[in-house]
Amino acid sequence: MRFQTPLVPAVLIRRYKRFLADATLTDGREVTAHCANPGSMMGLAEPGTRIWLEPNDDPKKKLKFGWRLVEHEDGHFTGVDTSLPNRMLRAALERGDVAGLQGYAQVRAEVPYGQKSRIDFLLIGNGHADTYVEVKSVTLSRDRGRAEFPDSVTARGTKHLMELSEMSKAGHRAVMLYLVQRTDCSSVTVAADIDPAYATAWRAATDAGVETLAFGCAISPDGVSLAAALPVIAT
């Protein structure tokens, strides 16, 4: 999935109010960008970090830039836009490119289920059991080569795991899919020290039959695409 507009490099000044970031462009201009990431962004929002912004000329948008990537000193990238993975993943599901989630007749997004929730993807048809797929964007890495989720306490994420468990108990296939938006990680695990309740819910979901899948992403200033499956390290 290519970015709609070529990205431009910048240096982060600060991130604030969760969804705003000030940055300096290469020509010296200071701009404010939208940050489509409600998480803590631990390790990704230090002042002076090299980042990549997507310009836009949409008159309906107050901010003319969106923060898309962090470029690390070793040349690796992290995608910080949590809305991007689901768009990219839907296209991959529809093409049948997601290992373990192939052969369905239909891919439906944002389908109501559970207690006033919406599942990211419901896969149906072609003789398969209805499959409920919850997707989480993973951007945290504190241990070199290993991605972690979550990066802050997430009651919502815990609720989603409990609802997946209920789907599995009802006879449906239920999948927790971690999409690692980092190019420097080769495995993923649950950050039990950050959110013990989430870790407990993940273990309970596994016991209830919920599957866990994880995939990496190929990331550059040109775009983001699905990469290879990654091992999930149990905690």
N, C-alpha and C positions, 0 to 999 in steps of 0.2 A: 504494500500500500504506500503510494508516494504522497508526500505532502502536497497540498494543493498549490502552495506558493513556495518558491525557494526560500530556505531558511537563511537567516543572517546571524553571524556570530556576535556575541556581546559578553560583557563581564557583569556578573551579578553584584548589585549594591546591597540589596536587602529583599527579603520576602516578608510580607506582613499581612495581617488580616486574612490569613490562609490563602486567599485567592488573588493577591496582588504581589507583584515583584517589580522593583526598580532596577534598571540595568543601564550600562553605558555601551553604546554602539561603537564600532571602530572609528567612526568619524567624530567621536566625542560627545554626541548628543545623549542626553539622559532621557529614557522613556520608561513608561509604566506598562507592564505586560500582564495579561490575565494568566493566572496559574490554575490549571484545571486539575488540581490535586488536593483533596481535602485532608490528606494524611499529614503526619508530622514531617515527612521528607527528611528523616534523620540522615545526616551525613551528606545531604545533597544541596543544602541551601546556605552554605558558608559564603560570606562576602568575599569577593575576589574570584569566585568559581567561574570558569569559562562555560557559557551556556549558548544555546541556539534558540532564536525566536522566529516565529512565523508571522510575517506582516500580513495585514489585510486592509482592504479599502472599502469594507462593508459599512455603509452609512448608518446601519442599525446598531453597530457595535461601538460602544464608547471608547474601548481600548483598541488601538491599532496594531497591537502585537500580542501573540500568544506564546507562552514559554513551552517549548516542546522537548528539549534535550539538555542534559548535562554532559559535558565532555571532560573526562577524567585526565589527570596528568599523564597516565600511561597510554592514552589514545583510545580507551574504551568509552562506550556511551551508555547512559541510562535515559530511558524515556520517562518523562515526568507527567505526561498527559494521561490521566487514568481513563479518559473517554475513548482514546484511540484504540486500545487493544480489542474492545468488543466489536468495533467496526471492522477491524482487520480480521478478527477471529470469525466473525459471521461469514465473511467472504470465503475464508478457508474451509469452514464447515460446509458451505453450499457447494464448493468444488470437490468435497470429499478428500481434503488434504490433511485432515487431523487424525493421526493414528489413534485407533481405538474408538473413534466416533464417526465411522464411515458407513455408507449404505442406507441412510435414511431417506425417505421420500420428501420430507419437509423439515425446514428449520424455521422455528418461530421464535421471535425475540420478545422479551418483556411480557411474558404470559403471567397473569395473576395466579397465585397459588398460596398455600399456607395461610398465615395470619396477616392479611393485608400486605403481602409481599409480592414481588414479581421475580420469576426465575429469569436469569439472563437468556438462556436458550432452552427451548423444549424441542427435542428431536423426535419425530414420529414417522410411522409407516414402514413399508417394505418388510413386514413381518417382524419388526423389532419391537420390543417393549418400549413404551414411552420412556424417554430418557431426559431427566432434568439435570441441566448443567449450570452450575454456579461458577462464575469466573471472578478471580481476584488478581489484580495487578500487583506485582511484587517488585519493589524498588530498593529494599533495604539489604545491605550486606555489611556485616561487622567482622565476619571471618572470611578471609580471602578465598574467593571461589565458591562461597556458599551464600545463596540468597535466603532471606527470611521474611516470613509474614506472620503477624502484622507488624507495622512499625509504630503502633500506638494501640491503646486499648480500644477494642471495637465490639461494642455490644451488638451492633447490627450484624457483624460477621458471625458472632456466636449464634444469633437468632437464625441466620441462614443455615448454619450447620445443623441446628436442631430440626429445621424444616426439611432439609434433605434427608435426615434420618427418618422422619415420618413418611416421606415418599418411598424410601427403601422398604420400610416395614409394611407399607401398603402394597408392595409387589412391583413397584416401578424401579427402573434403573436410576440411580442418583450418582452424580459425579461432581466432585469439587476439583476445579481446574485452576491451577496456579500458573499465570502467564508472567514469566520473569522478564521484565523490561530492562535487563542489564546484559551487556555483552561480556562481562568478566566473571560470570558464575556458571558452574557446571553441575550444581545440585541445589535443592531447595529444602528448607525445613520450617517447622513452626517455631516461632520465637516465644517459647513458654515463659521466659522470664519477663517479657514485656506484657503479655496478657495470659496469665494462668488459666482464666476461665475459657478463653478461646482454645487453648491447648487441650483442656479437659473435654470440651465439646468436640474437638477434632478426633480425639481418641474414641469418644463415645460413638461418633458418627461412623468411624471405621468399623467398630464392633457391630454396628447396626447394618453394615453392608454397603455403606457409601464408599465409592471408589475415589481415589485421589490420582489425578494426572497432573503433570507439569511439563511445560514447554518453554524453551528459550525464545528469544527474538533476535533477528538480525536487524541492527539499528545503525543508521548513518544519517547525516543531514539530508539525504535524498528521500528516505522513507523508512518504514518499519515493516518487516515481514516475519511470518512464523518460521522458527528454526526447529532444531531437533528436540525430541523428548528428553527430559531431565529426570534423574532419579530423585525420589522424595526420601529424605532421611527422617526416620521416625524419632520422636522425642519422648 
